[in-house]
């Protein structure tokens, strides 16, 4: 059985979902510490001016002399900033002319209208909604302990690192004629442009 372990992202990059689609079982890490510069609280979309980063503001721990690690599942979202309204407006502006935005709009919109306290909770809601949009029957389970070294499970937690780049097969993007093809953006970019064909595309990626 092909089993993979991933970190739960804010929708996440296309490469991560290629790994998910091609796995027999997916383990979702919930025992790790929160890390900066990852897809846990950001995603990249294709805006009118090129690559655009959408970041979820989080509440940071008070600064101390000793570095304190915070578990991912207890990281709180800073909802004083109206980030959900900004993110949804950005998505609509970027993709309202794409072939399938209206097709998925009603399923995704509630995520940006309901307030969530914890980042992990919100990201899991995004994950479940996306699986429904992709119409996937996914065999997944959350971890109960943290394992640094794995033997029978492929460790793909590094795919959550936003600094990692990857080249993937081209598909048609809304602003491609202006800025060219932008590789490995958020999974929503693929969904809005390819719609029901997204899973078939993901299965072609290795």
C-alpha atoms as a printed R data frame, in Angstrom:
    type eleno elety resid chain resno       x      y       z
1   ATOM     1    CA   UNK     A     1   0.000  0.000   0.000
2   ATOM     2    CA   UNK     A     2   1.249  3.450  -0.987
3   ATOM     3    CA   UNK     A     3   0.888  5.608   2.161
4   ATOM     4    CA   UNK     A     4   1.986  9.237   2.453
5   ATOM     5    CA   UNK     A     5   2.252 11.705   5.327
6   ATOM     6    CA   UNK     A     6   1.480 15.373   4.698
7   ATOM     7    CA   UNK     A     7   1.212 18.581   6.680
8   ATOM     8    CA   UNK     A     8  -2.184 20.256   6.492
9   ATOM     9    CA   UNK     A     9  -1.948 23.380   4.305
10  ATOM    10    CA   UNK     A    10  -4.123 26.385   3.511
11  ATOM    11    CA   UNK     A    11  -5.496 24.617   0.409
12  ATOM    12    CA   UNK     A    12  -1.906 23.718  -0.541
13  ATOM    13    CA   UNK     A    13   0.221 23.539  -3.708
14  ATOM    14    CA   UNK     A    14  -0.623 21.350  -6.680
15  ATOM    15    CA   UNK     A    15   2.320 18.987  -6.043
16  ATOM    16    CA   UNK     A    16   0.948 18.100  -2.632
17  ATOM    17    CA   UNK     A    17  -2.414 17.144  -4.069
18  ATOM    18    CA   UNK     A    18  -0.732 15.133  -6.797
19  ATOM    19    CA   UNK     A    19   0.816 13.069  -3.987
20  ATOM    20    CA   UNK     A    20  -2.563 12.772  -2.271
21  ATOM    21    CA   UNK     A    21  -4.399 11.662  -5.410
22  ATOM    22    CA   UNK     A    22  -1.764  9.038  -6.222
23  ATOM    23    CA   UNK     A    23  -1.691  7.552  -2.698
24  ATOM    24    CA   UNK     A    24  -3.675  4.601  -1.347
25  ATOM    25    CA   UNK     A    25  -3.831  6.204   2.084
26  ATOM    26    CA   UNK     A    26  -3.038  9.693   3.359
27  ATOM    27    CA   UNK     A    27  -1.881 10.487   6.871
28  ATOM    28    CA   UNK     A    28  -2.427 14.084   7.997
29  ATOM    29    CA   UNK     A    29   0.107 15.337  10.526
30  ATOM    30    CA   UNK     A    30  -1.488 16.944  13.564
31  ATOM    31    CA   UNK     A    31   1.245 16.485  16.157
32  ATOM    32    CA   UNK     A    32   3.913 18.779  14.690
33  ATOM    33    CA   UNK     A    33   4.941 22.293  15.701
34  ATOM    34    CA   UNK     A    34   3.917 25.338  13.724
35  ATOM    35    CA   UNK     A    35   6.587 26.573  11.314
36  ATOM    36    CA   UNK     A    36   6.898 29.878   9.500
37  ATOM    37    CA   UNK     A    37   7.384 30.221   5.731
38  ATOM    38    CA   UNK     A    38   5.076 27.300   4.963
39  ATOM    39    CA   UNK     A    39   1.754 26.697   3.242
40  ATOM    40    CA   UNK     A    40   0.124 26.298   6.645
41  ATOM    41    CA   UNK     A    41  -1.024 29.920   6.535
42  ATOM    42    CA   UNK     A    42  -0.462 31.007   2.928
43  ATOM    43    CA   UNK     A    43  -1.319 30.149  -0.625
44  ATOM    44    CA   UNK     A    44  -0.225 31.504  -3.989
45  ATOM    45    CA   UNK     A    45  -2.740 32.367  -6.682
46  ATOM    46    CA   UNK     A    46  -2.506 33.867 -10.180
47  ATOM    47    CA   UNK     A    47  -3.595 37.507 -10.028
48  ATOM    48    CA   UNK     A    48  -3.843 40.063 -12.804
49  ATOM    49    CA   UNK     A    49  -0.304 41.232 -12.000
50  ATOM    50    CA   UNK     A    50   1.195 37.754 -11.624
51  ATOM    51    CA   UNK     A    51   1.857 35.583  -8.582
52  ATOM    52    CA   UNK     A    52  -0.036 36.757  -5.504
53  ATOM    53    CA   UNK     A    53   0.428 35.557  -1.923
54  ATOM    54    CA   UNK     A    54  -2.586 35.318   0.395
55  ATOM    55    CA   UNK     A    55  -1.566 35.015   4.050
56  ATOM    56    CA   UNK     A    56  -3.684 34.157   7.086
57  ATOM    57    CA   UNK     A    57  -2.651 36.356  10.047
58  ATOM    58    CA   UNK     A    58  -1.948 34.403  13.225
59  ATOM    59    CA   UNK     A    59  -1.578 35.344  16.864
60  ATOM    60    CA   UNK     A    60   2.069 35.016  17.863
61  ATOM    61    CA   UNK     A    61   3.273 34.031  21.294
62  ATOM    62    CA   UNK     A    62   4.886 36.764  23.431
63  ATOM    63    CA   UNK     A    63   8.618 37.079  22.778
64  ATOM    64    CA   UNK     A    64  10.843 35.389  25.355
65  ATOM    65    CA   UNK     A    65  14.583 34.828  25.736
66  ATOM    66    CA   UNK     A    66  14.049 31.098  25.287
67  ATOM    67    CA   UNK     A    67  12.551 30.031  21.958
68  ATOM    68    CA   UNK     A    68   9.149 28.444  22.524
69  ATOM    69    CA   UNK     A    69   7.617 26.102  19.990
70  ATOM    70    CA   UNK     A    70   3.881 26.210  19.471
71  ATOM    71    CA   UNK     A    71   1.942 23.145  18.416
72  ATOM    72    CA   UNK     A    72   0.239 23.615  15.051
73  ATOM    73    CA   UNK     A    73  -3.200 22.587  16.337
74  ATOM    74    CA   UNK     A    74  -3.270 25.376  18.960
75  ATOM    75    CA   UNK     A    75  -2.180 28.250  16.706
76  ATOM    76    CA   UNK     A    76  -4.899 30.889  16.738
77  ATOM    77    CA   UNK     A    77  -5.995 33.036  13.805
78  ATOM    78    CA   UNK     A    78  -5.914 36.802  14.257
79  ATOM    79    CA   UNK     A    79  -9.456 37.594  13.216
80  ATOM    80    CA   UNK     A    80  -9.148 41.266  14.085
81  ATOM    81    CA   UNK     A    81  -7.797 41.589  10.572
82  ATOM    82    CA   UNK     A    82 -10.572 41.107   8.015
83  ATOM    83    CA   UNK     A    83  -8.443 38.650   6.064
84  ATOM    84    CA   UNK     A    84 -11.296 36.380   4.959
85  ATOM    85    CA   UNK     A    85 -13.044 39.202   3.133
86  ATOM    86    CA   UNK     A    86  -9.758 40.197   1.470
87  ATOM    87    CA   UNK     A    87  -8.905 36.627   0.435
88  ATOM    88    CA   UNK     A    88 -12.329 35.893  -1.031
89  ATOM    89    CA   UNK     A    89 -12.330 39.183  -2.927
90  ATOM    90    CA   UNK     A    90  -8.851 38.365  -4.277
91  ATOM    91    CA   UNK     A    91  -9.993 34.909  -5.411
92  ATOM    92    CA   UNK     A    92 -13.057 36.335  -7.147
93  ATOM    93    CA   UNK     A    93 -11.025 39.049  -8.860
94  ATOM    94    CA   UNK     A    94  -8.408 36.550 -10.044
95  ATOM    95    CA   UNK     A    95 -10.684 33.713 -11.150
96  ATOM    96    CA   UNK     A    96 -14.181 35.012 -11.887
97  ATOM    97    CA   UNK     A    97 -13.430 34.732 -15.616
98  ATOM    98    CA   UNK     A    98 -11.983 31.213 -15.289
99  ATOM    99    CA   UNK     A    99 -14.014 28.307 -16.744
100 ATOM   100    CA   UNK     A   100 -15.075 26.783 -13.419
101 ATOM   101    CA   UNK     A   101 -15.080 29.479 -10.702
102 ATOM   102    CA   UNK     A   102 -18.877 29.786 -10.688
103 ATOM   103    CA   UNK     A   103 -19.155 25.996 -10.622
104 ATOM   104    CA   UNK     A   104 -17.400 25.789  -7.214
105 ATOM   105    CA   UNK     A   105 -18.167 29.245  -5.802
106 ATOM   106    CA   UNK     A   106 -21.095 28.187  -3.604
107 ATOM   107    CA   UNK     A   107 -19.086 25.376  -1.994
108 ATOM   108    CA   UNK     A   108 -16.045 27.521  -1.205
109 ATOM   109    CA   UNK     A   109 -17.665 30.820  -0.196
110 ATOM   110    CA   UNK     A   110 -18.846 29.653   3.288
111 ATOM   111    CA   UNK     A   111 -15.218 29.072   4.319
112 ATOM   112    CA   UNK     A   112 -14.628 32.799   4.032
113 ATOM   113    CA   UNK     A   113 -17.796 33.855   5.834
114 ATOM   114    CA   UNK     A   114 -17.570 31.751   9.015
115 ATOM   115    CA   UNK     A   115 -15.048 32.752  11.669
116 ATOM   116    CA   UNK     A   116 -12.572 30.105  12.830
117 ATOM   117    CA   UNK     A   117 -10.483 30.353  15.998
118 ATOM   118    CA   UNK     A   118  -7.731 27.859  15.155
119 ATOM   119    CA   UNK     A   119  -5.662 27.695  11.982
120 ATOM   120    CA   UNK     A   120  -5.628 23.883  11.900
121 ATOM   121    CA   UNK     A   121  -9.409 23.758  12.232
122 ATOM   122    CA   UNK     A   122  -9.864 26.169   9.325
123 ATOM   123    CA   UNK     A   123  -7.343 24.361   7.127
124 ATOM   124    CA   UNK     A   124  -9.037 21.037   7.759
125 ATOM   125    CA   UNK     A   125 -12.367 22.570   6.723
126 ATOM   126    CA   UNK     A   126 -10.673 23.775   3.524
127 ATOM   127    CA   UNK     A   127  -9.242 20.296   2.967
128 ATOM   128    CA   UNK     A   128 -12.615 18.576   3.370
129 ATOM   129    CA   UNK     A   129 -14.337 21.090   1.090
130 ATOM   130    CA   UNK     A   130 -11.689 20.649  -1.576
131 ATOM   131    CA   UNK     A   131 -12.003 16.861  -1.479
132 ATOM   132    CA   UNK     A   132 -15.736 17.300  -2.058
133 ATOM   133    CA   UNK     A   133 -15.101 19.676  -4.975
134 ATOM   134    CA   UNK     A   134 -12.718 17.146  -6.521
135 ATOM   135    CA   UNK     A   135 -15.299 14.397  -5.878
136 ATOM   136    CA   UNK     A   136 -12.641 12.155  -4.376
137 ATOM   137    CA   UNK     A   137 -13.174  9.171  -2.090
138 ATOM   138    CA   UNK     A   138 -10.066  9.690  -0.012
139 ATOM   139    CA   UNK     A   139  -8.754  7.215   2.533
140 ATOM   140    CA   UNK     A   140  -7.166  9.455   5.164
141 ATOM   141    CA   UNK     A   141  -6.407  9.513   8.869
142 ATOM   142    CA   UNK     A   142  -4.883 12.012  11.298
143 ATOM   143    CA   UNK     A   143  -1.733 11.106  13.224
144 ATOM   144    CA   UNK     A   144  -1.866 10.586  16.983
145 ATOM   145    CA   UNK     A   145   1.890 10.778  17.688
146 ATOM   146    CA   UNK     A   146   4.779 12.646  16.098
147 ATOM   147    CA   UNK     A   147   7.284 10.491  14.232
148 ATOM   148    CA   UNK     A   148  10.476 12.077  12.954
149 ATOM   149    CA   UNK     A   149  11.637  9.024  11.019
150 ATOM   150    CA   UNK     A   150   9.184  6.894   9.093
151 ATOM   151    CA   UNK     A   151   9.694  3.416   7.652
152 ATOM   152    CA   UNK     A   152   6.629  2.258   5.718
153 ATOM   153    CA   UNK     A   153   5.095  5.691   5.050
154 ATOM   154    CA   UNK     A   154   6.455  8.205   2.538
155 ATOM   155    CA   UNK     A   155   7.215 11.424   4.417
156 ATOM   156    CA   UNK     A   156   6.001 14.354   2.318
157 ATOM   157    CA   UNK     A   157   5.717 16.927   5.097
158 ATOM   158    CA   UNK     A   158   8.436 18.954   3.380
159 ATOM   159    CA   UNK     A   159   5.980 19.789   0.592
160 ATOM   160    CA   UNK     A   160   4.487 22.336   3.010
161 ATOM   161    CA   UNK     A   161   7.667 24.422   2.717
162 ATOM   162    CA   UNK     A   162   6.691 27.464   0.651
163 ATOM   163    CA   UNK     A   163  10.308 28.003  -0.446
164 ATOM   164    CA   UNK     A   164  10.414 24.740  -2.400
165 ATOM   165    CA   UNK     A   165   9.828 25.176  -6.131
166 ATOM   166    CA   UNK     A   166   8.590 22.575  -8.600
167 ATOM   167    CA   UNK     A   167   7.971 22.423 -12.330
168 ATOM   168    CA   UNK     A   168   4.744 20.773 -13.395
169 ATOM   169    CA   UNK     A   169   2.959 20.151 -16.697
170 ATOM   170    CA   UNK     A   170   1.252 23.215 -18.131
171 ATOM   171    CA   UNK     A   171  -2.496 23.773 -18.192
172 ATOM   172    CA   UNK     A   172  -4.343 26.888 -19.349
173 ATOM   173    CA   UNK     A   173  -4.351 29.710 -16.769
174 ATOM   174    CA   UNK     A   174  -6.439 32.906 -16.860
175 ATOM   175    CA   UNK     A   175  -3.577 35.395 -17.200
176 ATOM   176    CA   UNK     A   176  -1.126 33.100 -18.983
177 ATOM   177    CA   UNK     A   177  -0.942 35.310 -22.074
178 ATOM   178    CA   UNK     A   178   0.239 38.232 -19.904
179 ATOM   179    CA   UNK     A   179   2.719 36.572 -17.565
180 ATOM   180    CA   UNK     A   180   3.248 33.050 -18.889
181 ATOM   181    CA   UNK     A   181   2.580 29.788 -17.063
182 ATOM   182    CA   UNK     A   182   3.102 29.940 -13.287
183 ATOM   183    CA   UNK     A   183   4.026 26.521 -11.934
184 ATOM   184    CA   UNK     A   184   2.740 24.833  -8.778
185 ATOM   185    CA   UNK     A   185   0.345 27.460  -7.507
186 ATOM   186    CA   UNK     A   186  -2.431 26.764  -5.033
187 ATOM   187    CA   UNK     A   187  -4.691 23.808  -5.881
188 ATOM   188    CA   UNK     A   188  -7.537 26.285  -6.406
189 ATOM   189    CA   UNK     A   189  -5.783 27.611  -9.498
190 ATOM   190    CA   UNK     A   190  -6.000 24.155 -11.039
191 ATOM   191    CA   UNK     A   191  -9.575 23.615  -9.831
192 ATOM   192    CA   UNK     A   192 -10.913 26.855 -11.287
193 ATOM   193    CA   UNK     A   193  -9.150 26.330 -14.618
194 ATOM   194    CA   UNK     A   194  -9.552 22.572 -15.104
195 ATOM   195    CA   UNK     A   195 -12.636 21.774 -13.036
196 ATOM   196    CA   UNK     A   196 -13.674 18.072 -13.109
197 ATOM   197    CA   UNK     A   197 -10.530 17.282 -15.110
198 ATOM   198    CA   UNK     A   198  -8.316 18.276 -12.142
199 ATOM   199    CA   UNK     A   199  -8.015 14.773 -10.672
200 ATOM   200    CA   UNK     A   200  -7.063 13.274 -14.047
201 ATOM   201    CA   UNK     A   201  -4.391 15.960 -14.409
202 ATOM   202    CA   UNK     A   202  -3.060 15.321 -10.883
203 ATOM   203    CA   UNK     A   203  -2.728 11.601 -11.608
204 ATOM   204    CA   UNK     A   204  -0.309 12.413 -14.446
205 ATOM   205    CA   UNK     A   205   2.120 14.162 -12.087
206 ATOM   206    CA   UNK     A   206   4.872 12.220 -10.375
